[in-house]
Amino acid sequence: MILQDTRITEFTSGISQPHLPDGVLVRMRDVVKNYPTPDGDFCALKGISADFARGRFNGIIGKSGAGKSTLVNMITGVDYLTSGEIWVGDTPVHELDEDRMAL
């Protein structure tokens, strides 16, 4: 997967995890993040979809400004999506309000 010249690389941890439906811990669907600028919106993430499996390490590699930190901020709820969905386990991060994000 490429995030504006950013690659997500998956590494196997070797840790055995209980079998969960399809083994996915983080699911992203059509994630978009735009930042307003005086010249118009800057698109930091454009339609990103990915699944991150339990028991795996994932590396995000890319040049400065490619969207690596923005992606992590979206997954962890530090920042809000412009559109799309992010699920961590059974939690819809994209639907959390500020009070629930702080927990």
URPE-V303113 format. One record per helix or strand of 2 or more residues. SS is the DSSP state (~ for helix, > for strand). FROM is the first residue (numbers start at 0). TO is the last residue. If there is no record, write none. Layout:
SS|FROM|TO / SS|FROM|TO
//
This chain:
>|5|11 / ~|20|22 / >|23|34 / >|41|52 / >|55|61 / ~|67|75 / >|82|87 / >|90|91 / ~|92|94 / ~|97|100
//
